[in-house]
Amino acid sequence: MALPDVGVIDTMINIPHGSKKDWYKFLEPQLKDSESKDDFEFPVEYMFKGVPDDLPEDTDPVEFILGEMDRFGIDIGMVGIAAGRDVSIDGTAAHPDRFVTSFEIDPHAGMEGVRDLEWAVKEHGAIAATFFPAGKNPQVPINDKKVYPFYAKCVELDIPIFVCAGIPGPRVGAACQHVMLIDEVCWDFPELTFVTRHGCEPWEDLAVKLMLKWPNLYYSTSAFAPKYYPQAIIDYANTRGADKIIYAGYFPMGLSLERIFAELPHIGLKDEVWPKFLRHNAARVLGID
């Protein structure tokens, strides 16, 4: 089947900057096995085949990513920004019709971190927060009270937060990303729009149960090749969860758009679900339509 021409919104794409090894330096203090520390180009190399190459030095990264988006029908991409990452900040600002931005929170920064989030939203137009619990050093569980001021600020700013949940790919601890921890957050912050990232495995059935329970809880498909999307998620999208499942890629971090868009037509979504999955659910959650 051909995918519908709806103008895809990709809620996890990035403008290449430096090498993949550089991208994941923040994880180095947590890595203990020699393969992760010494052999891998990036910490989840063992999971992915055909990882996109780093760009040649003479390539304009913004024009490159826009060309790839055009090639695969991606209308809008959500890119992470951070203080000092000029390529992402400048590139997204120059193309506001093609990029929206998110900001990774740091619960260890306390109120200064909360102010950083507000800076990203008010000064640079970020429309979402992101959070990688297993990637913090030390790790910060999803329901840790150090994160609560950030959840409250997201409610105040009226933005969603995208949070990694499930067993992380890098060889670091996983308990901080147990899907059950989301239940307490949704209970304490019923106005918070919470979107999971990176699969929720092996607790995908629990993720479905929690989405049925909590109106503002969603699931995005980031970091998974479509052939490996959990069947529980596909079944939920085709039934009661048609408005809850959001497309997200993983380019150029670990998956090529060629692979993603070659596999997508075969995942078994109903015809009426595709436009919601590829665009409309993200547009509603991000407030961009």
Disulfide bonds with the S-S distance in Angstrom:
none
